[in-house]
Structure formats: C-alpha cells, structure tokens
Amino acid sequence: MAELSLFEDMARLSDDAILAILASRSADEIRALPYDWALHGRPDQREPEGCARIWLMMAGRGFGKTRAGAEWVRGIAEADGAARIALVGASLHEARHVMVEGASGVLAVSPWWSRPAWNPALRRLVWKSGAQAEIFGAGPERLRGPAFSHAWADEIAKWPMGEAAWDNLQFALRMGDAPRVLATTTPRPVPLVRRLVALDGQGVTLTRGRTADNRANLPAAFLDAMTRSYAGTRLGRQELDGELLMDVEGALWTRGLIETCRVRHVPVAADGGAALRRVVVGVDPPAGTLSGQGGDACGIVVAGVGGDGLAYVVADASVEGLGPEGWARAVADAAAAYGADRVVAEANNGGAMVDSVLRAVDAGLPVKLVHAARGKSARAEPVAALYQSGRAWHRGAFPALEDEMCGLVRGGGYEGPGRSPDRADALVWALSELMLGKRGGAPRVRGV
C-alpha cells in the first residue's frame, strides 16, 4: 500500500492535537497550508531524491499524475526565475485544458498570491519570479527550434508520433545546468513507453502507482464500481493498477506469435531456382494523396511466395511525411529492388488518382487497385490466420510494422502506435494478394 501524505497522517490525529499544531503556526503559514505540496503530496507523487534526468511516472487512472506534474512545474517556477518550461500534451487542446486550466492543472494548484499570468493567445504562463512555461501539442516539428530547461510531458502513451516527438523534446532541453523532464502517463505498450521503462535506472527514474493509492481523494463509489467491473482484467490491470502489458487484449497478432514466425533467410527453392517465385508490394497510400501535401505514413510492404509455397515478408519500405511524388517514388524503388511483379495499392482514399500518381513516376509499374469493403481489423483476420498456421513468415525484424500488427484488435479497433496502422494495412494487401486470392473474405479488387 502506498505511503500516506503528511496531511492524511494528520487527519488521524485527535482534534486537540490538530489544534495544537495549528496554534504553533502563523497566520501566513496557515493561509499557505492548502497549497503546501510537501504536506498534501504523497511520497510517490513527489520527485524522488537523486532523481535522474528523466522522471517517468507511470500509474493508473486517478493516481494523481496531473496534480503531481502541475506541482512539479509550480515548484520549479517559483524557485528558479530563469526556468523555461515546456508543457507538452497529446494535443494542444489537452495541454491547455488539462495541464494548465484543468481541475488539477498549474493554475488550480497555484495560490492566488503567486499564480502565474496566463496568456492563452501566446500559450504562455509567466510567474512573478520571471519563470515561463509554454504549452505544446505532441507534434515532432512543434518541438523543433525552442529551448527549455525543464519539461512536463503528459500522457506520453497517447502521443500520436510518440518517439519522434519525444526525441525532439530531448534536443530542446538544453538550457540551464541540469535540464530535467517529467513524463506522466497511464501505461500502454507503445514503443516510447516500453523504451523508457527499459531504461529504468539508466538515466530514467520510474515511479509506478495504482488508482487505489489515491483513494483518500477519490469517491468510494467510483473505486467500488471500477473494482467490481475491471479488477483482474487486462483493462483493469492497465488502467487501474498501472501495469504495462506488452500484448494488447484481443490483438490479432502477439509478439510471441510473430517471434515464432521469424527466419533469417528465405529458404532456397528445392530445384535451385529463385528463393521467391513471386513478389508483390502492398501499398496503403497516405490520407493526403489528393492534396499534394505530405500526409500520414505511406505503408509499403514487400512480400513474396517461396519455393515451399509459404509467404515471406522481406521489407518494410514505408515512408512518412512525403507528398505524392515522394511516396510513389518509394513504391517504385521497392518494386524495382525486389523485382515485384505486382503493386497492390488501396484506392479508397484516392481512386484512380492513386494509379495516376504511381504511374507518373514509373509508367511500367504493374499496379492493381484494391478497394476495402471492410474495416482494417476484419481484413487482417484471415492474414493473421496465415501466421497461426505457419504459412506466413518474416525474413528479419520489422519493429515499426510489428508494433502496428500487435495493435490491431479482433472485432475492430486499433491500439498501436500512431493514428492508423498504415504499415500493417499494406502487409494485409500484400499477403492477401499472394495467399488468399478470392478465398476467405479477401479484398474486392479491380485490375488496372
């Protein structure tokens, strides 16, 4: 059980003992008591002694992570007039409405006599000490350029481009003698969270916690309802107990399954011929195909059928942030590099324009347009069955692709990195073309 705050300990005292403590305090000290974090904060909500440069607080819902983050920022700003602090939320909206203006945000935890001036238009807080804080959404490019001495990164497991945004934030922490960052999050097995947890004790100080640790500040009815509904379930262990569960419940692929379907080399054909007798490139074009602007990632996955009749994924050539010509060139390059006899591209978001974009960079590209009649997870289920039956293999490792595969949930939904499983969708198109044809609910296709 978590240690209590000093305030919670005091609440156990008799009325006479509490009155005696208050009688020993001045009027100003009594006025400050509601804002005294050393009094109200539990030990697991306060920065550990000897804390590393990165403090990761990973805990269940309602643990008090937001309050801890806001108090950490307040303490720094009041003590160091030179502090320049980045407040980074999953979105700019969350940074403002949770981290600054929320019930446990910076403004709420600050006493009226030292509350910072808040300028929403400039997205900036300024304290009387001279310290300043600026809010950001977790977009990687938003964090390129500014410099800070401290940062509070909230709900990092929700950041749509978590690792890229985090890396740019680290480059921005270059002011002062000892830059520091506090990351607060409910655990999810996304790459950034796994990466930081793995560094515990090696530049990262990890604080773990459960919803129940904060029961003194939560309604008993809420705790009882959550316990009855979710105790012991995978969701409950993650959202209430703060556990990092590496496999998503109901995922079509588990990391263990993919690991058993990994080889170093595609077996050479028994007749001594080419290892792959047919190769296709699956393509999931970015949503911005028609805009002419760089959109989301373009999933590009190369797979082939070996002489043994099994499917082998041989490359993840996906690209991000490129305009139509850029991602189309990446598709053509992948097709040329692996001698593909077919490029299978989803056309739901671009129609014939997808074909035009691809042929503009290579008129001879063998394109087949496919149209998704069902959701991503439904289309992926028969492909996942190929792995379960030992008919699909990975030649080598494809971390970004595999993270997305493990985020696709049976029955619909996606709980992996990024907003959309573009790489995994490209894999589904490629393996459906190679191994499923018109069987098993394969995609409806139109040859071009």
Backbone torsions as a table, in degrees:
resi	resn	phi	psi	omega
1	MET	NA	141.7	-177.4
2	ALA	-67.5	150.1	175.0
3	GLU	-66.7	148.5	179.7
4	LEU	-83.8	159.2	171.7
5	SER	-74.6	163.4	176.7
6	LEU	-60.2	-36.6	179.0
7	PHE	-63.0	-42.6	178.7
8	GLU	-66.1	-36.1	175.8
9	ASP	-64.7	-43.1	-179.6
10	MET	-62.9	-32.6	-178.2
11	ALA	-62.8	-18.3	179.2
12	ARG	-82.8	-12.7	-177.9
13	LEU	-74.6	163.1	175.7
14	SER	-71.9	161.2	178.5
15	ASP	-58.9	-40.0	-179.2
16	ASP	-63.7	-39.8	-179.7
17	ALA	-66.3	-40.3	179.1
18	ILE	-65.6	-42.3	179.1
19	LEU	-63.3	-35.6	178.9
20	ALA	-66.0	-39.1	178.0
21	ILE	-65.0	-44.4	-179.0
22	LEU	-65.9	-34.3	-179.4
23	ALA	-65.0	-23.2	-179.2
24	SER	-86.0	-1.9	-177.6
25	ARG	-104.3	150.4	175.5
26	SER	-77.4	169.1	179.6
27	ALA	-62.0	-40.4	179.0
28	ASP	-65.2	-38.8	179.4
29	GLU	-66.5	-39.9	178.5
30	ILE	-66.2	-40.1	178.0
31	ARG	-60.1	-34.1	-176.4
32	ALA	-83.9	-12.3	-174.5
33	LEU	-55.6	-42.7	-179.8
34	PRO	-62.5	-18.3	-177.6
35	TYR	-108.8	9.3	-177.4
36	ASP	-84.8	101.6	-175.9
37	TRP	-68.4	-29.1	176.1
38	ALA	-62.9	-26.3	178.6
39	LEU	-86.2	-43.5	-171.7
40	HIS	-91.8	-26.9	-176.6
41	GLY	-79.2	135.7	173.7
42	ARG	-70.7	156.5	178.3
43	PRO	-54.7	-35.1	-178.5
44	ASP	-78.4	-2.8	175.1
45	GLN	-100.9	-6.7	-177.4
46	ARG	-107.4	150.9	-176.0
47	GLU	-58.3	125.8	-178.9
48	PRO	-64.9	149.8	176.0
49	GLU	-64.5	135.7	-178.8
50	GLY	71.0	26.2	-177.2
51	CYS	-60.9	141.8	178.2
52	ALA	-71.2	177.2	179.8
53	ARG	-58.8	-36.4	179.3
54	ILE	-110.0	122.2	174.7
55	TRP	-109.0	115.5	179.5
56	LEU	-104.7	117.4	175.6
57	MET	-105.9	106.7	-176.9
58	MET	-116.5	111.2	-171.7
59	ALA	-152.0	168.1	-178.1
60	GLY	-71.1	170.3	178.8
61	ARG	-60.4	139.8	176.0
62	GLY	76.2	7.9	179.0
63	PHE	-65.7	-29.4	-175.8
64	GLY	108.1	29.1	-178.5
65	LYS	-67.9	-43.3	-178.9
66	THR	-64.1	-43.9	177.8
67	ARG	-60.7	-43.6	179.9
68	ALA	-61.9	-42.1	179.5
69	GLY	-65.5	-43.5	-179.5
70	ALA	-65.1	-39.6	179.3
71	GLU	-69.3	-35.2	176.5
72	TRP	-61.8	-45.1	178.7
73	VAL	-64.2	-45.7	-179.4
74	ARG	-59.3	-44.9	-179.3
75	GLY	-60.9	-41.1	179.1
76	ILE	-66.4	-46.9	-174.8
77	ALA	-65.8	-37.7	-179.5
78	GLU	-73.2	-26.7	-176.7
79	ALA	-93.5	-21.8	-172.9
80	ASP	-132.3	101.6	-179.0
81	GLY	-67.6	-16.5	179.5
82	ALA	-90.7	-1.4	-176.1
83	ALA	-65.3	137.4	173.3
84	ARG	-126.0	115.0	-166.3
85	ILE	-118.3	132.2	173.7
86	ALA	-97.0	129.3	174.1
87	LEU	-110.0	107.9	-171.3
88	VAL	-114.9	116.8	176.7
89	GLY	-107.4	172.4	178.3
90	ALA	-58.9	-30.7	174.8
91	SER	-143.1	164.6	177.3
92	LEU	-62.6	-36.5	178.4
93	HIS	-59.4	-46.5	-179.3
94	GLU	-68.8	-37.2	178.1
95	ALA	-59.0	-41.8	-179.1
96	ARG	-74.9	-53.0	-168.4
97	HIS	-83.0	-15.0	176.8
98	VAL	-108.2	-54.5	-172.0
99	MET	-74.7	-33.0	-177.4
100	VAL	-103.8	-56.3	-171.2
101	GLU	-96.6	-3.7	-175.7
102	GLY	-69.5	171.9	-177.3
103	ALA	-61.3	-26.5	177.3
104	SER	-118.1	18.5	-177.1
105	GLY	-80.1	-177.6	-174.0
106	VAL	-58.7	-43.5	-178.4
107	LEU	-66.2	-39.5	-176.8
108	ALA	-68.3	-33.8	-176.6
109	VAL	-86.1	-6.2	-176.5
110	SER	-91.7	131.4	176.2
111	PRO	-66.3	153.0	-173.0
112	TRP	-59.7	-30.2	-175.7
113	TRP	-79.0	-11.5	177.2
114	SER	-134.6	24.1	-179.5
115	ARG	-70.3	134.4	-179.3
116	PRO	-70.6	152.7	172.9
117	ALA	-77.1	131.1	-175.0
118	TRP	-113.5	120.4	177.8
119	ASN	-113.0	97.2	-177.6
120	PRO	-60.6	-33.9	-178.1
121	ALA	-64.5	-39.5	178.6
122	LEU	-89.4	-7.1	-177.8
123	ARG	58.8	42.0	-170.5
124	ARG	-135.3	140.3	171.8
125	LEU	-108.6	137.7	177.6
126	VAL	-130.9	124.6	179.1
127	TRP	-92.3	161.1	176.5
128	LYS	-61.4	-27.0	179.5
129	SER	-68.7	-18.8	-174.7
130	GLY	106.2	-13.0	178.6
131	ALA	-65.0	151.5	-179.6
132	GLN	-135.6	150.2	173.9
133	ALA	-135.3	144.7	179.8
134	GLU	-129.2	141.7	-177.4
135	ILE	-98.4	148.5	-179.1
136	PHE	-142.3	150.7	162.1
137	GLY	-85.2	158.7	-172.8
138	ALA	-82.2	54.2	172.0
139	GLY	-95.4	128.4	-175.5
140	PRO	-52.8	-43.4	-176.2
141	GLU	-71.8	-23.7	177.6
142	ARG	-63.8	-28.1	-175.2
143	LEU	-97.7	7.1	177.9
144	ARG	-91.0	119.5	178.2
145	GLY	119.6	-56.1	-177.9
146	PRO	-66.3	163.0	177.1
147	ALA	-130.4	142.9	-176.0
148	PHE	-141.1	162.6	173.7
149	SER	-100.0	-25.0	-178.4
150	HIS	-144.6	159.9	175.9
151	ALA	-150.9	140.7	169.1
152	TRP	-112.9	116.6	-178.5
153	ALA	-108.7	111.9	-172.7
154	ASP	-101.8	140.3	178.0
155	GLU	48.9	56.1	-176.7
156	ILE	-64.8	-22.5	178.2
157	ALA	-68.9	-17.0	179.5
158	LYS	-94.1	-10.1	-176.4
159	TRP	-60.0	125.8	-175.0
160	PRO	-64.3	-30.8	176.3
161	MET	-128.7	63.2	-166.8
162	GLY	-54.8	-54.2	-174.6
163	GLU	-66.4	-40.2	-179.9
164	ALA	-65.3	-42.8	178.9
165	ALA	-65.8	-42.5	179.4
166	TRP	-61.4	-44.8	-178.8
167	ASP	-61.6	-42.5	178.2
168	ASN	-66.5	-33.9	176.3
169	LEU	-63.9	-39.3	179.3
170	GLN	-63.0	-39.4	178.0
171	PHE	-65.8	-27.5	-178.6
172	ALA	-78.8	-17.2	-178.3
173	LEU	-84.9	77.8	-174.9
174	ARG	-133.5	20.1	177.1
175	MET	-109.2	153.6	176.6
176	GLY	79.0	179.1	-176.4
177	ASP	-81.6	-30.5	-175.2
178	ALA	-146.3	78.3	179.3
179	PRO	-58.3	143.5	-177.9
180	ARG	-139.9	156.6	178.0
181	VAL	-140.3	137.5	172.2
182	LEU	-110.2	123.7	176.1
183	ALA	-111.2	122.8	179.2
184	THR	-114.6	137.1	-177.2
185	THR	-164.9	149.8	161.9
186	THR	-82.4	136.2	-172.7
187	PRO	-69.2	138.0	166.8
188	ARG	-142.9	145.1	-174.8
189	PRO	-79.3	54.8	175.9
190	VAL	-91.1	159.4	-173.5
191	PRO	-55.0	-41.8	-176.7
192	LEU	-64.0	-44.8	-179.5
193	VAL	-65.4	-44.3	178.6
194	ARG	-60.4	-40.4	-179.4
195	ARG	-62.4	-45.0	-178.4
196	LEU	-70.9	-39.7	178.4
197	VAL	-61.1	-38.8	179.7
198	ALA	-65.2	-19.5	-178.7
199	LEU	-96.1	9.1	178.4
200	ASP	-55.6	125.0	-177.7
201	GLY	87.1	-4.3	-179.9
202	GLN	-127.7	58.3	-177.4
203	GLY	99.2	-4.3	177.4
204	VAL	-128.2	132.4	170.7
205	THR	-105.4	121.1	-174.1
206	LEU	-104.2	126.0	172.3
207	THR	-111.0	125.9	178.1
208	ARG	-110.6	154.4	178.9
209	GLY	-164.3	164.2	-177.9
210	ARG	-118.1	157.2	175.8
211	THR	-55.1	-42.7	-176.1
212	ALA	-64.3	-18.6	178.1
213	ASP	-62.6	-22.9	-177.6
214	ASN	-108.0	28.0	-174.0
215	ARG	-62.0	-24.8	179.7
216	ALA	-64.5	-21.8	-177.6
217	ASN	-113.7	10.7	-179.3
218	LEU	-120.6	146.5	178.5
219	PRO	-62.2	135.0	179.4
220	ALA	-60.4	-35.3	-179.9
221	ALA	-63.6	-37.8	177.6
222	PHE	-63.9	-48.6	-178.9
223	LEU	-62.1	-41.6	179.8
224	ASP	-64.2	-43.4	-179.3
225	ALA	-65.0	-43.1	179.9
226	MET	-65.3	-39.8	-179.8
227	THR	-65.1	-44.8	179.8
228	ARG	-62.8	-40.0	-173.6
229	SER	-82.6	-34.2	-166.7
230	TYR	-127.7	-6.6	-176.8
231	ALA	-56.9	129.0	177.6
232	GLY	83.6	-13.8	177.6
233	THR	-79.3	165.3	178.9
234	ARG	-61.6	-41.4	178.8
235	LEU	-64.2	-42.5	179.6
236	GLY	-65.3	-41.1	179.0
237	ARG	-62.4	-34.8	-179.3
238	GLN	-80.2	-52.4	-170.7
239	GLU	-82.7	-26.7	-179.6
240	LEU	-104.3	-44.0	-176.8
241	ASP	-89.7	-8.4	176.4
242	GLY	71.0	26.2	179.7
243	GLU	-85.7	142.1	175.2
244	LEU	-92.1	106.0	-177.9
245	LEU	-100.5	119.5	-167.3
246	MET	-75.8	-24.7	176.6
247	ASP	-107.6	135.0	178.6
248	VAL	-76.2	133.0	179.9
249	GLU	-61.8	129.6	179.6
250	GLY	80.3	8.4	-179.1
251	ALA	-64.7	143.1	178.7
252	LEU	-67.8	-32.1	176.2
253	TRP	-122.1	140.8	168.4
254	THR	-108.0	160.7	179.1
255	ARG	-65.1	-33.1	177.5
256	GLY	-64.4	-41.2	179.0
257	LEU	-62.5	-47.2	-179.4
258	ILE	-62.2	-38.2	-178.9
259	GLU	-62.3	-36.2	179.5
260	THR	-75.2	-13.3	-179.5
261	CYS	-108.1	37.1	-178.3
262	ARG	-117.8	134.7	175.9
263	VAL	-131.1	158.7	177.0
264	ARG	-81.7	-35.1	-175.9
265	HIS	-138.7	149.6	171.5
266	VAL	-74.9	127.9	-179.0
267	PRO	-58.2	139.4	176.9
268	VAL	-69.7	139.8	-179.9
269	ALA	-58.8	146.5	-177.7
270	ALA	-59.6	-31.0	-179.3
271	ASP	-86.6	6.3	179.2
272	GLY	82.0	4.3	-179.9
273	GLY	-78.9	-167.0	-178.4
274	ALA	-60.1	143.4	-179.7
275	ALA	-62.0	-37.2	178.3
276	LEU	-113.0	122.8	-177.7
277	ARG	-90.5	-14.7	174.7
278	ARG	-150.7	139.4	-178.5
279	VAL	-131.8	135.4	174.7
280	VAL	-130.2	156.5	174.1
281	VAL	-114.7	118.7	175.5
282	GLY	-89.1	137.2	-175.9
283	VAL	-132.1	127.9	170.3
284	ASP	-115.0	95.1	-175.6
285	PRO	-61.5	151.0	178.7
286	PRO	-67.5	157.6	-177.6
287	ALA	-62.2	-24.0	-178.4
288	GLY	-87.5	23.1	-175.7
289	THR	-53.2	-43.7	-174.4
290	LEU	-83.9	-13.7	-173.6
291	SER	-81.1	-18.8	-175.7
292	GLY	80.8	0.9	-179.8
293	GLN	-107.3	158.2	175.2
294	GLY	-65.5	122.7	-179.0
295	GLY	-107.7	-141.2	177.9
296	ASP	-71.1	-172.8	178.5
297	ALA	-64.5	147.7	170.7
298	CYS	-103.2	112.5	178.7
299	GLY	-73.3	125.0	179.2
300	ILE	-135.4	109.5	-177.2
301	VAL	-126.9	132.0	-179.0
302	VAL	-104.6	129.8	178.8
303	ALA	-142.7	158.7	-179.8
304	GLY	-148.7	168.5	175.9
305	VAL	-104.7	127.2	-179.9
306	GLY	-82.7	174.7	177.8
307	GLY	-64.1	-17.7	178.1
308	ASP	-88.4	3.3	178.7
309	GLY	81.2	4.8	179.6
310	LEU	-97.4	157.0	179.5
311	ALA	-92.4	141.3	178.9
312	TYR	-130.9	123.4	172.4
313	VAL	-83.6	122.2	-172.9
314	VAL	-114.1	-13.1	-179.8
315	ALA	-161.3	142.4	166.9
316	ASP	-112.8	102.7	-176.9
317	ALA	-104.5	22.9	-176.8
318	SER	-60.0	149.3	179.8
319	VAL	-130.6	159.5	-178.1
320	GLU	-130.6	146.8	171.3
321	GLY	72.0	14.6	-179.0
322	LEU	-99.7	151.4	172.9
323	GLY	-75.5	178.7	-176.8
324	PRO	-53.0	-46.4	-178.6
325	GLU	-63.3	-37.8	-178.4
326	GLY	-65.6	-50.1	-178.4
327	TRP	-72.4	-32.2	177.0
328	ALA	-64.2	-38.9	176.8
329	ARG	-63.6	-38.2	178.0
330	ALA	-64.1	-37.6	176.6
331	VAL	-63.8	-48.3	-179.2
332	ALA	-61.6	-40.1	179.3
333	ASP	-64.1	-41.3	179.1
334	ALA	-65.3	-41.6	179.1
335	ALA	-62.4	-41.4	-180.0
336	ALA	-69.3	-41.2	-176.7
337	ALA	-63.9	-33.3	-176.1
338	TYR	-109.9	7.3	177.5
339	GLY	62.2	43.0	-176.8
340	ALA	-68.0	139.9	175.7
341	ASP	-98.9	-0.1	178.4
342	ARG	-157.1	138.4	170.1
343	VAL	-112.7	116.2	-177.4
344	VAL	-103.5	111.5	-173.2
345	ALA	-122.2	131.5	175.5
346	GLU	-69.2	136.3	-176.1
347	ALA	-118.2	11.2	-177.6
348	ASN	-59.7	-36.1	-175.7
349	ASN	-99.5	8.5	-177.9
350	GLY	-152.4	-13.7	179.7
351	GLY	55.8	-139.6	-178.2
352	ALA	-63.1	-20.1	179.5
353	MET	-62.0	-32.6	177.7
354	VAL	-60.5	-45.5	178.1
355	ASP	-61.7	-42.9	-178.9
356	SER	-63.1	-41.4	-179.6
357	VAL	-63.9	-43.3	-179.5
358	LEU	-67.1	-44.0	-177.5
359	ARG	-72.9	-18.9	178.1
360	ALA	-66.5	-29.0	179.2
361	VAL	-94.4	-20.8	178.3
362	ASP	-156.4	100.2	-175.6
363	ALA	-62.3	-24.5	-177.9
364	GLY	-93.1	7.5	-177.8
365	LEU	-64.4	126.4	-177.5
366	PRO	-79.9	84.7	-171.7
367	VAL	-92.9	137.2	168.1
368	LYS	-124.9	124.1	176.8
369	LEU	-87.6	138.5	177.4
370	VAL	-124.0	147.5	-177.7
371	HIS	-122.5	123.4	-177.5
372	ALA	-78.6	120.3	176.8
373	ALA	-96.5	-11.6	-179.7
374	ARG	-131.9	171.1	-179.8
375	GLY	-69.3	167.2	-175.7
376	LYS	-59.8	-45.1	-178.0
377	SER	-65.2	-41.7	179.4
378	ALA	-62.9	-40.2	178.4
379	ARG	-68.3	-28.6	-175.8
380	ALA	-80.7	-20.7	-174.2
381	GLU	-58.1	-49.3	178.7
382	PRO	-65.5	-26.6	177.1
383	VAL	-72.0	-41.0	176.1
384	ALA	-60.0	-34.4	178.6
385	ALA	-63.9	-28.4	176.2
386	LEU	-62.1	-39.4	178.3
387	TYR	-68.0	-42.5	-178.1
388	GLN	-64.2	-28.7	179.5
389	SER	-94.8	5.4	177.7
390	GLY	76.2	23.7	-177.6
391	ARG	-104.3	-3.0	178.3
392	ALA	-133.0	135.9	-173.9
393	TRP	-136.4	157.2	174.0
394	HIS	-109.3	125.1	172.8
395	ARG	-87.8	98.5	-175.8
396	GLY	91.5	-166.4	-176.2
397	ALA	-115.9	142.3	179.0
398	PHE	-133.0	79.0	-170.9
399	PRO	-54.2	-47.7	-176.8
400	ALA	-64.8	-42.1	177.8
401	LEU	-64.1	-45.9	-176.1
402	GLU	-68.1	-33.4	174.8
403	ASP	-60.5	-40.7	179.0
404	GLU	-69.5	-41.1	179.1
405	MET	-57.8	-42.5	-178.3
406	CYS	-74.2	-6.0	177.1
407	GLY	-97.0	-9.2	178.0
408	LEU	-79.4	125.8	-172.7
409	VAL	-107.5	136.6	178.9
410	ARG	-59.5	133.1	-179.9
411	GLY	90.4	0.6	179.3
412	GLY	113.2	152.8	178.1
413	GLY	106.9	158.3	-179.7
414	TYR	-144.4	125.9	-177.5
415	GLU	-128.4	33.0	179.0
416	GLY	-104.6	-167.7	-179.1
417	PRO	-71.1	151.2	178.5
418	GLY	74.5	178.9	-177.1
419	ARG	-84.8	-25.0	-173.6
420	SER	-149.0	141.0	-179.9
421	PRO	-81.4	66.8	-175.0
422	ASP	-62.3	-42.0	-179.4
423	ARG	-66.9	-45.3	-179.7
424	ALA	-63.2	-36.4	179.0
425	ASP	-65.8	-39.7	177.1
426	ALA	-63.2	-38.9	176.8
427	LEU	-61.6	-42.4	-180.0
428	VAL	-60.5	-43.2	178.8
429	TRP	-63.2	-42.0	-177.7
430	ALA	-65.4	-49.4	-176.8
431	LEU	-72.7	-29.4	174.8
432	SER	-63.8	-42.6	178.7
433	GLU	-63.3	-41.0	-175.6
434	LEU	-76.5	-40.3	-165.3
435	MET	-117.9	-19.5	-172.7
436	LEU	-108.4	-31.3	-179.4
437	GLY	56.4	-127.2	-179.9
438	LYS	-97.7	8.0	-177.6
439	ARG	-91.8	162.3	170.7
440	GLY	60.8	31.0	178.0
441	GLY	71.9	35.2	-179.4
442	ALA	-67.6	162.2	-178.1
443	PRO	-61.1	147.3	172.4
444	ARG	-75.3	130.9	-173.3
445	VAL	-124.6	158.3	175.2
446	ARG	-134.2	120.6	179.3
447	GLY	-72.7	147.9	179.1
448	VAL	-123.3	NA	NA
